[in-house]
Amino acid sequence: MDNETIVYDLIVIGSGPGGYVGAIRAAQLGLKTAIIEKDKTFGGTCLNVGCIPSKALLESTEQYHFAKHSLSTHGVLASEVSFNLATMQERKNKIVQQNTEGISFLFKKNKITSYQGFGKILRPGVVELQSSKDGAVTKSEIKGKAIMIATGSVPAELPFLKFDEKRVLSNTGALALAQVPKTLTVVGGGVIGLELGSVWARLGTEVTVIEFTDRLGGTTDADCLQVLKKSLQKVGMKFLMQTKVTNSTQTGDGLELSIESVVDNKKSTIKTEFVLVATGRRPFSIGLGCEEIGIAKDPQGRIQVDSHYQTNVPGIYAIGDVIQGPMLAHKAEEEGVAVAEILAGGAGHVNYHTVPGIIYTHPEIATVGLSEEQAKSQGLNVNIGKFPFLANGRARAKGETDGFVKIIADSHTDKILGAAIVGPSASELIHEIIVCMEFGGSSEDLARSFHGHPTLSETVREAALAVEKRQRQI
């Protein structure tokens, strides 16, 4: 049957986490659903060149670093510890393939029609599909009652550091290096820069991070960042804070960067083999037909939506990185689900107060809700409970005692307003606090909940007890 004769209930443009999860939920709710993906594989940036492959390399390099530097403390003696980068990359690629193939399976299982090609909205209810085969470009129209834009974001370039993925790298190039660089300069001390910088630092690369502001990690809890910075410095990472890159020049074996202090305007240069530009991401909203049909955007290129994720053009919705809010895969997923439920007649909703932020370095940092700084800057009266991993029996047994759990609670109601964790398994431990917050829970609720002993999760309970100065040493 020609796709021009089919009318879908929902057409999704983009198969990243927001797009594919939203499409699956729509199909589960009985909506006839189609999804369009411009790349060869499904999953978007996250599964192909972002979240999943970066975590694979982070895990591999952490295993190597542990074997080389910490295994002997457990009485396990392994001489001549080495690594094989090709094997690490092969493992990463296999994991990516398994995940993208898994999405294809879910589309078939849920009877979602998938199209490979570039989707451009011609008018409400009609998307033009541009696909190519053997050099020939064909165009066809796909019709639907509703359209959801879930095209995500792309790395932001600097005018004098254009991506070539040979010397000037985005996250895509930094994940695909075939050899360990001697030197790597990371421009930007955010999540991507810290994660990928730490991957190569553990393998022996001399990594220098250049950050424009006076802190790493953006608005992440300042106490957590202090712990992380010390840990990254131990693996050899260097940091040039309050410094900006003003120009770059190609050299025979790399680049020479012109840098300048934003404090005293002192200028200097730095030579490096590779540069990873990690200064942020911008929404992918160009070429989708938004301008032609009058979809409103803000100055940053983000598509503007109402509380139900609908644009100013009826029947067209947008979610994820392409709209306002944190550029996080799990945020996009929940928005995709919300749109599907709204279209099916339900009440889709996303609680933005409980969106976790995670940095998958070693140690990990995980946060949710308000930080201590944010709460105090808003004039809120809060009680802070803080408990170190050093005082936790399981953390001692694992030999991972850096970091702490911090809980921020309203001083009058005891309701948990936020939390921050830096330390082992922070990305997992944060979720029991999120669940508690989702139900409007208090620090006392957490403090009164059983936690098996000995476990790392006891640090969460102890931090909750510490809100009322009742913590115990374990």
N, C-alpha and C positions, 0 to 999 in steps of 0.2 A: 504493500500500500504506500503511495506517495505521501511523504510527511506533510505536504501542503494540505492534505485532506483530513489530517488528524488535528483535533483541538485538545490540547492538554489543559489540565486544571492548573498546573504550575510548570513553568520553564525556569530552570536554574542555570545561570551563567557563571561557571567556575566550579571546579570539583575539589577545592581545598576543604579543610575541616568544616567550615561553615556551610559550604555548598553541599557536600556529600551527606553530612549528618542531617541537614535540613531536608534534602531530597528523600532520604530514607524515612524520616519521620512523616513527611507528607504522604508517601506511599503507604506507610503503615496505617494512616488515617483514611485511606481509601481514595486519595487524590491521584488522578492519572498524571504521572510526573515524567519530565524529560530533563536531562542535564547536558550542558555543552561544555567541553573542555578544549582549550586551544593547544595544549601540549600533548605529547604522545602518550603520556601516562596520567592516571588520575591521582589526586591527592594534593595538588597544588605545591606551593613552596614548602609547607610543613613536612610533608612526607617525602618529597623528592630531594630538596636541597636545603632544608631547614631543621626543624625540630628533631626528626627521627635520625637522619644521618649524623647530625652533630652529637646526639646523645650516644650513638654507637661508637664514635671516635673518642668521646669523653670517657666512656666506660673502658675501652681498650687501653687507652693511655693511663688511666687510673690504675688498672690492673698491673700494667708494666711498672709504674712508679712505686706501687705498693710492694711488688715482688723485689724490686731493686733496693728500696730504702727501708722498708718496714717489716718484711717477712721474717728477718732474722730475730726481731724482738719477740716473736712467737716461738723461737727455737727451731724454726724451719730454715735450714741452710741451703740456699740454691746458688751455686757458683756460676759465674759467667752469664748473668741474666742479660738477655738481649731482646730485640724486637724485630719483626718483619713488617715493614710499612705496607707492602703489597698485600699481605694477608689481612692486615687491619682494614685496608680499603676494600678488599674483596668481601670481607665479612659485612662491612657497612653497606655495600651495594646489594648484597643478598637480602639484608634486612629491609632495605628500601623496596626491593622487588616483591618480597613477601607481603609487605603492607599495601602496595599499590595493586597487586593482584587480588588481595583481599577485598579491596573496594569494588573491583570489577565483579567479584563473586556476589557481593551484597547488592549491587545494582540488579544483577540477574535474579537473585533470590526475591527481591522486592518488586520485580517487574518494572524497573525504571529503565526508560529508553535513554541510551547514551549516544551522544554525537561528538565526533572529533572534529574540531574546527574552531574558527573565531566567530563569536556571537556578537552581532550588532543590532541594537533595538531600532527598528525602522519607525515604529509607532506603537502605541499601547496595544498589546495583544499579538504583536508580530516581531519575530527575531529573524534576522538574516543570518544564515550559516554560510561562512566562507570556508571551504575545505579544499585541500590540494592533494593531488595524487599524480606522481610521475611528472611534476612540473606544471601540471594543468590545474587552474583554479576554477572551482565551480561554486555557484551560489544558489541557495534555495531558501525557502521561507518556512519557519516553524511557527505555529500559532498556539496561543495559550491564553487562558482567562487571566492569569497572573504571571508576572515575571519577577524573579528575584536575582539581583546582582550580588554576586559573591566572589568578586574577582581578586580580592586580597590586596597585597602591596608588593612593591619592588624596592630594592636598595636605592638609597639616595646617593647620587654622585656628587663629587666636588668638581667645580669648573676646571681645575688644574690637575685633577686626578680622575680621569675618565677610565671606567672599567675596560680592561682588555683581557682579564682573566689569565694573563701571562705574568705580568709584574704587579699590576694594580688589580687587586682582587676584591670581589664581593664575597659574601658568605659562600656562594657557589664555587668560586675558584679556591677559596681557602679550605674547602672540604675535599678537594680533588687533587691536591698536590701529590706528585709521584715520588718526590724526594723530600727529605727533611731540610728545610731552609737553614742556612747558617744564621741569618738575621731576618726578623720580621718586625715591621713597625705597624702598630695598630692605631689608626686614627679614630678615636672615639672610645671612651671607657664605659660603654653601656653593656647590656647583657651579651650581645653577640660578640663584641670585642673581647670581653673577659673570658667567655666560654672558649672561643676558638683560639684566643691567645694562649690559654692554659693548655690546650691540646698540644700545641707545638712546643711550648716551653718544657713540658714533661718529656718530650722526645729529644731535647737538647738544643732547641733553637733559642737564640738570644732574642727575647721579645721585649720590645719597648712600646708602652701604651702612651699615647699623647691625648690628653683630655683638656678641653677648653675650660671647664669649670673647676672648682676646688674640691670636687668629690666624684667618686666613681658611682656607677649604678643609678644615676638620676635621683629619684625621690625615695629610694630604698632606705630602710632604717639605718641611721648613721652608725650606731653601735655594731650592727651586723657587718657593715662595710669595713669597719676597722679590723675586725677579726679576719675577714676575707683578704684584705689587702696584705696583711702580715703573712698569711698563708701563701699567697701568690708570690710574694717577694722571696719566700723560702725556696720556691722552685725556680727562681732566677728572673722573674718578670720585673721590669723596671717601669717606673711611672714618671712622666713629665706632666705635672698638674698645672692648670691655669696657663696652658700653652696652646698656641694655634699654629696650624700649617698654612703658610702663605703662598707657597709655590713648590713645584717639583721639576726636576731635570733628569732625563734619562742618562744613565752612565753605561759603561760597557758591561757591568755585571749587576745592574740594578738601578736604583734611583737615588738621587740626592734631594732631600727635602729641606726647604727653607722654613724655619720655625721661629716663633716670636713669643716672648712672655707677655701675657696680658696684664701682668702686674707692673713691670718696669720697662716694657717694650724692648728688652734685650733680644737681639737677633743672633741666630746661629744656624748651623746646618747639621743634618744627620744623614749618614749614608746607610742604605739598607738594601737587601737583596729583593725583598717583596714588601708591598704595602697592602694591608687589609683596611679598606675604608668601611668603617662601621659607625657612621654618623647618624644613623636612623633610616627609616623607610618612609616611602610616600605611597599614597593610595593609587592603585591601578584603575584609573577611571577614564583614561583617554582612549578614544576610538570605539567606545561602546554605544555611541549615538546619543549620549546625554545632552550634548550641546544642541544637536539638531532638533530634538523634541522638547527642549526646555526644562530638563531636569536640573534643579538648583544644586549648586555646589558652594562650599565655603572657600575662602582664599587659599586654603591648603589643598584644595582639590578633592576634599571629602564630600561625598554625596549627602545632602541634608535629608533627614527623615523625621517623621513624627513619632509619637510614643508607640505606634504599632509598626514602625520600620517602613512605612509607606512614604515614598517621595511625594513631591508636589504634583506629580503626574499620577492620577488614579490608576491602580492596578499594577504599579511598578514599585517594587520593594528593594531595599539594599541592607546588607549586613556585613559584619566583620571589619577587616582593616580598612575597607573602603568608606566607612562611616566613622563618626566621632567615637572616641574611647580607646582604651588600651588595645594595642595590636597583638592580641593573644589568641591562639587557636581555640582554647576552651571558651573564650568569650564569644567568638564567632559561632561555635557549635550551638551554644545556648540561644543565640539570636536566630539561627537557622531553624531551630526547633520551635521557637516562639512564633515565627512567621507561619510555619506549617500549621501550628495549632490555631492561630488566628484565622487562617484561610479555611480551616475545617470547621469553623464556628465556635472554637474554644477561646480561652483567655490566656494566650501566650504571655509570659512574663519573665524578665531577667532581673535578678537581684544583683545590681552592680556593687553593692557593699560587700559582697562575699566573693568577688573575683580574686583568686590567688595570683600573686606574682612570684615567679621562681627563677633563680639563677643557678644553673646546674654545674657550678664549679666544684672545687673541693677545698673547703667544705661548701655544701649547698646553702643557699639562702632562700627562705620561703616567707612570704608576708601575705597578710589579708587585712582588709579594712584600714582603719586609720593607724598611722605610725604614731609613736610617742610625740615626735615633733609636730605632726599635723594636729593632733588632739590639743596640744598646748597652744599652738598658734591660733586655733579656733576658740580659745578661751574656755575650753571644757575642763571641768574638774574631774581628774582621773586618778585612779590608783594603779600603780605599776607592779606587776609580779614578775620576777626574773629568777631563773634558776639555771646554773651552769651544768654542762655535760660532765665536767670534771667531778661533780659530786654524784654522778649516776653510776651504779655498779655495772650495768651492761656496757656503757660507753667505755669504762675502764677496761673491761674484759676484751672489748674490741680494739682497744688502743686508739680510740678516736674521741678525745676529750676536749677538743677545741670547740668553743661556741656556747650557746645558751638558748633558752626559750624565754620569750618576753610576752606577757599578756597585758593589754591595756583595757581597763574596765572603768565604767562610769562610777564615780565615787558615791553617788546617791542611790542608784538603782542596782549597781554591780553588773549591769549588762555588759557583755564583752563588746568592745568597740573595734578592736583590732588585735593583731598578734604578729610577732616576728620571730623567726627561728633561723639560727645559723649553726650548722653542725651536721653530724651524720644523719642521713635519711630525712633531712628537713622537708624535702619535697613530698614525702609521705606523711610525716607527722602533722603537717599543717591542716590536713583534711578533717581531723576530728574536731579541731577548733572551728573550721568552716561549718561543719554540720551543727555544732552547738550554736553558732551565730545565726544560722538559717532558721532555727527555732526560737530565736530571741533569748538564748541561754545566758546565764551568768557565770562568773568565775566560780561561784559556789557549786553550780551544777557540775562543772568539770571536776572540782576538788572532791566532790562526794561520789564520783564515779569510780568503780573498780578499774584498776590497771594492773595487769599481771606483773609479777616480780620474778626475776629482774628483766625489765624491758626498757628500751629507749623511750617508749611512750610515757613512762613515769615522769620524765622531765616536764611533760605538758601538765600533768597533774600537779607536780610540785610548783610549777610556775603559777598555776591557778591558786594553790594554797598560799603562795608568796604574796598574792594580792592583799591578803589579810595578815601577812607576816607569820604564816603558820608552816612554812616549808620545813622539811626535814632533810637531814643528810642521809643518803643511802649508801 
